[in-house]
Amino acid sequence: MKQREGRPGQKKTSGPSGESRRDDRAGRPPKPVARPAATREAVREAAVPAAVVRPLMTRSGERPTERVPVILESLGAGDFHLIDSGNGEKLEQYGPYRIIRPEAQALWRPSLAPQVWEKVDAAFTGDTDEEGTGRWRFPKEALGETWPLNLLGVDFLGRFTSFRHVGVFPEQIVHWSWMKDQVEKAGRPLKVLNLFGYTGVASLVAAAAGAEVTHVDASKKAIGWARENQALGRMEKLPIRWICEDAMKFILREERRGSQYDIILTDPPKFGRGPNGEVWHLFEHLPLMLDVCREILSPKAVGLVLTAYSIRASFYSIHELMRETMRGAGGVVESGELVIREAGTDGKTQGRALSTSLFSRWVPK
Ligand SMILES: C[S@@+](CC[C@H](N)C(=O)[O-])C[C@H]1O[C@@H](n2cnc3c(N)ncnc32)[C@H](O)[C@@H]1O
């Protein structure tokens, strides 16, 4: 979202990396960090920028055909919908709770009366700036940290996290339901790789539909939450490998091993860190990430889906990168934005569209 608010993605690792809000959707550059004298940490960091690991492949052949712009819109689904937005905030329904969170893109005025905005269960207030931690306020009664939700038939926990996130990015549902359809109609267990998988909702959707899933995230805490979600839905027996690792390091190893996947989802933050201090910087590392993803797509691959948020870029930048990366592979690259449409208090009254992310998706036809 690329204009979306900051999402997990960048802190060191104890929290779903990202609870420090440097990947702000407004695309603000990170504050310069004072460089410590040559500490071991600094030396190690310098030694592990993932991008130096191998050069990009030279691709030949035609670029896939293109479909642009594609606006993938959702009016909410399952337990989620966007009620209203305006004055730099959004009012959302997550199961039983109405929640207000900052939304820099809501430049207009709210549609609904102030009384509707006043009757909320939780509101994130405080410093929404880069380093701001803010806090949750519960106007009616104190709420627990988590509560049960369901999307696409999968149970998981909504969660009031310290940086205004609620444990799920519901705009992703359009990709998740596309993936679910692909898995269900494949007639074989598809292998799905979910990079930067966070609390695992996409992994659970894929596994419930019949896929064999590999979920990768740098944050131990996020992997813990994902496992909790798996247990909540009594899905422990489903084939999901939970891997706490730097995404780039993982795919490079999979490439060396000759592993292959039928669907790859990748939803990288602008900045992030692997568990051992590996640095992820979208503008530096995305070309190699896609290059490696192509190498680990199976010959019968069904799709490679990239979303990008909090970057200052047009969808064309990731679209053309995807087309160059997929030269000679045939198929189509479709790119555009993910948007959520306001749906009112009843979840059905269509209002304005809120852009959340850029995306680019290669499909074989
Ligand atoms: C925006 S969230 C992804 C959300 C997820 N796709 C979803 O829709 O539920 C970004 C995630 O990337 C993880 N992350 C950040 N840097 C990483 C890295 N270098 N390798 C792997 N995961 C990383 C964070 O821990 C965080 O969980």
The ligand as an SDF file (V2000), in Angstrom:
LIG
                    3D

 27 29  0  0  0  0  0  0  0  0999 V2000
    3.5750   -6.9100    5.8430 C   0  0  0  0  0  0  0  0  0  0  0  0
    3.9390   -8.2980    6.6830 S   0  0  0  0  0  0  0  0  0  0  0  0
    3.3610   -9.4450    5.5030 C   0  0  0  0  0  0  0  0  0  0  0  0
    1.8990   -9.6570    5.6230 C   0  0  0  0  0  0  0  0  0  0  0  0
    1.3950  -10.9530    5.0320 C   0  0  0  0  0  0  0  0  0  0  0  0
    1.7640  -11.1120    3.6540 N   0  0  0  0  0  0  0  0  0  0  0  0
   -0.1080  -11.0140    5.1970 C   0  0  0  0  0  0  0  0  0  0  0  0
   -0.8040  -10.4700    4.3410 O   0  0  0  0  0  0  0  0  0  0  0  0
   -0.5680  -11.5160    6.2190 O   0  0  0  0  0  0  0  0  0  0  0  0
    5.6710   -8.3110    6.5320 C   0  0  0  0  0  0  0  0  0  0  0  0
    6.3160   -9.5140    7.2030 C   0  0  0  0  0  0  0  0  0  0  0  0
    7.6360   -9.6060    6.6930 O   0  0  0  0  0  0  0  0  0  0  0  0
    8.4480  -10.1410    7.7140 C   0  0  0  0  0  0  0  0  0  0  0  0
    9.8400   -9.8450    7.3390 N   0  0  0  0  0  0  0  0  0  0  0  0
   10.5000   -8.6660    7.3730 C   0  0  0  0  0  0  0  0  0  0  0  0
   11.7540   -8.7990    6.9010 N   0  0  0  0  0  0  0  0  0  0  0  0
   11.9040  -10.1030    6.5490 C   0  0  0  0  0  0  0  0  0  0  0  0
   12.9520  -10.8600    5.9890 C   0  0  0  0  0  0  0  0  0  0  0  0
   14.1370  -10.3130    5.6970 N   0  0  0  0  0  0  0  0  0  0  0  0
   12.7360  -12.1580    5.7140 N   0  0  0  0  0  0  0  0  0  0  0  0
   11.5440  -12.7350    6.0050 C   0  0  0  0  0  0  0  0  0  0  0  0
   10.5020  -12.0670    6.5570 N   0  0  0  0  0  0  0  0  0  0  0  0
   10.6780  -10.7640    6.8230 C   0  0  0  0  0  0  0  0  0  0  0  0
    7.9400   -9.4780    8.9640 C   0  0  0  0  0  0  0  0  0  0  0  0
    8.3000  -10.2030   10.1300 O   0  0  0  0  0  0  0  0  0  0  0  0
    6.4420   -9.4290    8.7180 C   0  0  0  0  0  0  0  0  0  0  0  0
    5.7940  -10.5230    9.3100 O   0  0  0  0  0  0  0  0  0  0  0  0
  1  2  1  0
  2  3  1  0
  2 10  1  0
  3  4  1  0
  4  5  1  0
  5  6  1  0
  5  7  1  0
  7  8  2  0
  7  9  1  0
 10 11  1  0
 11 12  1  0
 11 26  1  0
 12 13  1  0
 13 14  1  0
 13 24  1  0
 14 15  1  0
 14 23  1  0
 15 16  2  0
 16 17  1  0
 17 18  1  0
 17 23  2  0
 18 19  1  0
 18 20  2  0
 20 21  1  0
 21 22  2  0
 22 23  1  0
 24 25  1  0
 24 26  1  0
 26 27  1  0
M  CHG  2   2   1   9  -1
M  END
$$$$
